Amino acid sequence: MDPLLQYGPSEYGGPGPITIAIAVVGVLVGAWLFGAAVTLITKGNNQLISSKKDEDE
């Protein structure tokens, strides 16, 4: 067989450290953007994360 055809990603031994670092940074940025979007949608009055009590009570 042609040695070029035998070469594949499995010979690397899995994802490299740069790929893992990019994935971790991506997850952190995605979580931050999700939190920012929730804050914008709820206009900062999200009852799940707000420690301020409503003034109506």
Chimera marker file (.cmm) of the C-alpha trace (Angstrom):
<marker_set name="trace">
<marker id="1" x="0.000" y="0.000" z="0.000" r="1" g="1" b="0" radius="0.5"/>
<marker id="2" x="0.979" y="3.582" z="-0.474" r="1" g="1" b="0" radius="0.5"/>
<marker id="3" x="2.399" y="4.986" z="2.793" r="1" g="1" b="0" radius="0.5"/>
<marker id="4" x="0.547" y="8.257" z="2.194" r="1" g="1" b="0" radius="0.5"/>
<marker id="5" x="-2.786" y="6.424" z="2.302" r="1" g="1" b="0" radius="0.5"/>
<marker id="6" x="-1.892" y="4.828" z="5.631" r="1" g="1" b="0" radius="0.5"/>
<marker id="7" x="-1.284" y="8.168" z="7.300" r="1" g="1" b="0" radius="0.5"/>
<marker id="8" x="-4.204" y="9.521" z="9.289" r="1" g="1" b="0" radius="0.5"/>
<marker id="9" x="-5.195" y="11.600" z="12.301" r="1" g="1" b="0" radius="0.5"/>
<marker id="10" x="-5.117" y="8.547" z="14.565" r="1" g="1" b="0" radius="0.5"/>
<marker id="11" x="-1.339" y="8.501" z="14.281" r="1" g="1" b="0" radius="0.5"/>
<marker id="12" x="-1.147" y="11.815" z="16.111" r="1" g="1" b="0" radius="0.5"/>
<marker id="13" x="-2.510" y="10.181" z="19.238" r="1" g="1" b="0" radius="0.5"/>
<marker id="14" x="-5.515" y="12.466" z="19.534" r="1" g="1" b="0" radius="0.5"/>
<marker id="15" x="-6.001" y="16.214" z="19.430" r="1" g="1" b="0" radius="0.5"/>
<marker id="16" x="-2.955" y="18.331" z="20.035" r="1" g="1" b="0" radius="0.5"/>
<marker id="17" x="-2.504" y="20.798" z="22.883" r="1" g="1" b="0" radius="0.5"/>
<marker id="18" x="-3.266" y="23.795" z="20.666" r="1" g="1" b="0" radius="0.5"/>
<marker id="19" x="-6.582" y="22.264" z="19.635" r="1" g="1" b="0" radius="0.5"/>
<marker id="20" x="-7.475" y="21.582" z="23.264" r="1" g="1" b="0" radius="0.5"/>
<marker id="21" x="-6.537" y="25.149" z="24.274" r="1" g="1" b="0" radius="0.5"/>
<marker id="22" x="-8.669" y="26.597" z="21.471" r="1" g="1" b="0" radius="0.5"/>
<marker id="23" x="-11.602" y="24.416" z="22.537" r="1" g="1" b="0" radius="0.5"/>
<marker id="24" x="-11.298" y="25.492" z="26.191" r="1" g="1" b="0" radius="0.5"/>
<marker id="25" x="-11.109" y="29.173" z="25.253" r="1" g="1" b="0" radius="0.5"/>
<marker id="26" x="-14.077" y="28.687" z="22.933" r="1" g="1" b="0" radius="0.5"/>
<marker id="27" x="-16.186" y="27.136" z="25.682" r="1" g="1" b="0" radius="0.5"/>
<marker id="28" x="-15.309" y="29.952" z="28.105" r="1" g="1" b="0" radius="0.5"/>
<marker id="29" x="-16.061" y="32.668" z="25.557" r="1" g="1" b="0" radius="0.5"/>
<marker id="30" x="-19.303" y="30.944" z="24.585" r="1" g="1" b="0" radius="0.5"/>
<marker id="31" x="-20.425" y="30.729" z="28.202" r="1" g="1" b="0" radius="0.5"/>
<marker id="32" x="-19.589" y="34.405" z="28.736" r="1" g="1" b="0" radius="0.5"/>
<marker id="33" x="-21.512" y="35.427" z="25.608" r="1" g="1" b="0" radius="0.5"/>
<marker id="34" x="-24.491" y="33.337" z="26.720" r="1" g="1" b="0" radius="0.5"/>
<marker id="35" x="-24.481" y="35.068" z="30.114" r="1" g="1" b="0" radius="0.5"/>
<marker id="36" x="-24.203" y="38.474" z="28.452" r="1" g="1" b="0" radius="0.5"/>
<marker id="37" x="-27.142" y="37.642" z="26.182" r="1" g="1" b="0" radius="0.5"/>
<marker id="38" x="-29.283" y="36.532" z="29.138" r="1" g="1" b="0" radius="0.5"/>
<marker id="39" x="-28.425" y="39.766" z="30.941" r="1" g="1" b="0" radius="0.5"/>
<marker id="40" x="-29.422" y="41.837" z="27.900" r="1" g="1" b="0" radius="0.5"/>
<marker id="41" x="-32.651" y="39.910" z="27.358" r="1" g="1" b="0" radius="0.5"/>
<marker id="42" x="-33.707" y="40.187" z="31.002" r="1" g="1" b="0" radius="0.5"/>
<marker id="43" x="-32.388" y="43.775" z="31.232" r="1" g="1" b="0" radius="0.5"/>
<marker id="44" x="-30.304" y="42.804" z="34.258" r="1" g="1" b="0" radius="0.5"/>
<marker id="45" x="-33.329" y="41.660" z="36.284" r="1" g="1" b="0" radius="0.5"/>
<marker id="46" x="-32.785" y="37.921" z="36.124" r="1" g="1" b="0" radius="0.5"/>
<marker id="47" x="-34.254" y="36.422" z="39.321" r="1" g="1" b="0" radius="0.5"/>
<marker id="48" x="-31.904" y="33.441" z="39.190" r="1" g="1" b="0" radius="0.5"/>
<marker id="49" x="-28.742" y="35.519" z="39.502" r="1" g="1" b="0" radius="0.5"/>
<marker id="50" x="-29.953" y="38.802" z="40.973" r="1" g="1" b="0" radius="0.5"/>
<marker id="51" x="-29.141" y="39.365" z="44.634" r="1" g="1" b="0" radius="0.5"/>
<marker id="52" x="-31.238" y="42.547" z="44.819" r="1" g="1" b="0" radius="0.5"/>
<marker id="53" x="-34.755" y="42.289" z="46.195" r="1" g="1" b="0" radius="0.5"/>
<marker id="54" x="-37.620" y="43.832" z="44.245" r="1" g="1" b="0" radius="0.5"/>
<marker id="55" x="-38.738" y="47.179" z="45.572" r="1" g="1" b="0" radius="0.5"/>
<marker id="56" x="-42.384" y="46.088" z="45.177" r="1" g="1" b="0" radius="0.5"/>
<marker id="57" x="-42.114" y="43.620" z="48.050" r="1" g="1" b="0" radius="0.5"/>
<link id1="1" id2="2" r="1" g="1" b="0" radius="0.2"/>
<link id1="2" id2="3" r="1" g="1" b="0" radius="0.2"/>
<link id1="3" id2="4" r="1" g="1" b="0" radius="0.2"/>
<link id1="4" id2="5" r="1" g="1" b="0" radius="0.2"/>
<link id1="5" id2="6" r="1" g="1" b="0" radius="0.2"/>
<link id1="6" id2="7" r="1" g="1" b="0" radius="0.2"/>
<link id1="7" id2="8" r="1" g="1" b="0" radius="0.2"/>
<link id1="8" id2="9" r="1" g="1" b="0" radius="0.2"/>
<link id1="9" id2="10" r="1" g="1" b="0" radius="0.2"/>
<link id1="10" id2="11" r="1" g="1" b="0" radius="0.2"/>
<link id1="11" id2="12" r="1" g="1" b="0" radius="0.2"/>
<link id1="12" id2="13" r="1" g="1" b="0" radius="0.2"/>
<link id1="13" id2="14" r="1" g="1" b="0" radius="0.2"/>
<link id1="14" id2="15" r="1" g="1" b="0" radius="0.2"/>
<link id1="15" id2="16" r="1" g="1" b="0" radius="0.2"/>
<link id1="16" id2="17" r="1" g="1" b="0" radius="0.2"/>
<link id1="17" id2="18" r="1" g="1" b="0" radius="0.2"/>
<link id1="18" id2="19" r="1" g="1" b="0" radius="0.2"/>
<link id1="19" id2="20" r="1" g="1" b="0" radius="0.2"/>
<link id1="20" id2="21" r="1" g="1" b="0" radius="0.2"/>
<link id1="21" id2="22" r="1" g="1" b="0" radius="0.2"/>
<link id1="22" id2="23" r="1" g="1" b="0" radius="0.2"/>
<link id1="23" id2="24" r="1" g="1" b="0" radius="0.2"/>
<link id1="24" id2="25" r="1" g="1" b="0" radius="0.2"/>
<link id1="25" id2="26" r="1" g="1" b="0" radius="0.2"/>
<link id1="26" id2="27" r="1" g="1" b="0" radius="0.2"/>
<link id1="27" id2="28" r="1" g="1" b="0" radius="0.2"/>
<link id1="28" id2="29" r="1" g="1" b="0" radius="0.2"/>
<link id1="29" id2="30" r="1" g="1" b="0" radius="0.2"/>
<link id1="30" id2="31" r="1" g="1" b="0" radius="0.2"/>
<link id1="31" id2="32" r="1" g="1" b="0" radius="0.2"/>
<link id1="32" id2="33" r="1" g="1" b="0" radius="0.2"/>
<link id1="33" id2="34" r="1" g="1" b="0" radius="0.2"/>
<link id1="34" id2="35" r="1" g="1" b="0" radius="0.2"/>
<link id1="35" id2="36" r="1" g="1" b="0" radius="0.2"/>
<link id1="36" id2="37" r="1" g="1" b="0" radius="0.2"/>
<link id1="37" id2="38" r="1" g="1" b="0" radius="0.2"/>
<link id1="38" id2="39" r="1" g="1" b="0" radius="0.2"/>
<link id1="39" id2="40" r="1" g="1" b="0" radius="0.2"/>
<link id1="40" id2="41" r="1" g="1" b="0" radius="0.2"/>
<link id1="41" id2="42" r="1" g="1" b="0" radius="0.2"/>
<link id1="42" id2="43" r="1" g="1" b="0" radius="0.2"/>
<link id1="43" id2="44" r="1" g="1" b="0" radius="0.2"/>
<link id1="44" id2="45" r="1" g="1" b="0" radius="0.2"/>
<link id1="45" id2="46" r="1" g="1" b="0" radius="0.2"/>
<link id1="46" id2="47" r="1" g="1" b="0" radius="0.2"/>
<link id1="47" id2="48" r="1" g="1" b="0" radius="0.2"/>
<link id1="48" id2="49" r="1" g="1" b="0" radius="0.2"/>
<link id1="49" id2="50" r="1" g="1" b="0" radius="0.2"/>
<link id1="50" id2="51" r="1" g="1" b="0" radius="0.2"/>
<link id1="51" id2="52" r="1" g="1" b="0" radius="0.2"/>
<link id1="52" id2="53" r="1" g="1" b="0" radius="0.2"/>
<link id1="53" id2="54" r="1" g="1" b="0" radius="0.2"/>
<link id1="54" id2="55" r="1" g="1" b="0" radius="0.2"/>
<link id1="55" id2="56" r="1" g="1" b="0" radius="0.2"/>
<link id1="56" id2="57" r="1" g="1" b="0" radius="0.2"/>
</marker_set>
